[in-house]
Amino acid sequence: MHFRVGFNSVYHLTDLPSFVSGKYVVLFDPQGAYLPRVSAANPGKRIDFTGSSALSFYRDQFSPYCAFGCDMQSPFSGTLFRFPLRNADQAARSKLSRQAYSPEDISSMFVQLFEEGVLALLFLKSVLCIEMYLWDVGEPKPKKIYSCSVSSVSDDTVWHRQALVRLSKCLNTTAEMDAFQLEFLSERISGDEVKRQTERFYVVQTMAAASSRIGSFATTASKDYDIHLLPWASIAACISENSTKVIFNILCLLLLPQPPLSLSLSLSLSLSLSRAYTH
């Protein structure tokens, strides 16, 4: 399993991230403070939970994974992450971050994510839906409180949203332009009450031609410096009634070479600048 640089952002929230995928549960402990028999060279553990009694012995750690079809007994067809929040006592001792987080802090982040959910989905290639759940003490399962999703997904929708992947494989002498419409549904759920809002956007996206100035610069950077740039730009206008929102997305992918020595992490750096204008 190769994680990209962005995964390290989870250490803002937690000292002991873990995830379940397939038949394995993987735990990371870079400080060596929580897991037995870990070291700087091997700062984590991978456990085949289908062949162990981990759930019965460490129920407090693994029972939170028993949701969304995962029972921690048979292989799970998906991936679930768990980030135990760093409390004040842990923050005082942590070598990773001195920032503590409370459930109220995460609730506030959920509200912010919901308010920006459509913009977060707008230029993604594969993600179609963002849902947020709250699992109250004593409740048998989590309940959905927020949702943002692409409506009426079709093969045509998927084809347009994969334009970056498709066009990046072509060495074109002319600029490639793609345009399409997207409709989004946002839901805020409180008990039995559901508030819904729909928004429609017109999206235009393009990749610079190999013969353009930025295309020539990217070619030179790749040939002379082994720096691989992929120039890409998108613009989206909200065409819903009574809306004049315009969103720009300028994306420059910088793929770095494999790091030396024992590091096997595939590194990538992506710079995404998005700004919304409302008149």
Salt bridges, closest charged atoms under 4 A:
ASP15 OD1 - ARG86 NH2 2.78
ASP48 OD2 - LYS23 NZ 3.97
GLU131 OE2 - LYS144 NZ 3.41
ASP136 OD2 - LYS143 NZ 3.37
ASP156 OD1 - HIS160 NE2 3.59
ASP178 OD1 - HIS160 ND1 2.84
GLU183 OE1 - ARG200 NH2 2.52
GLU187 OE2 - ARG196 NE 2.71
GLU199 OE2 - LYS245 NZ 3.46
ASP226 OD1 - HIS228 NE2 2.87
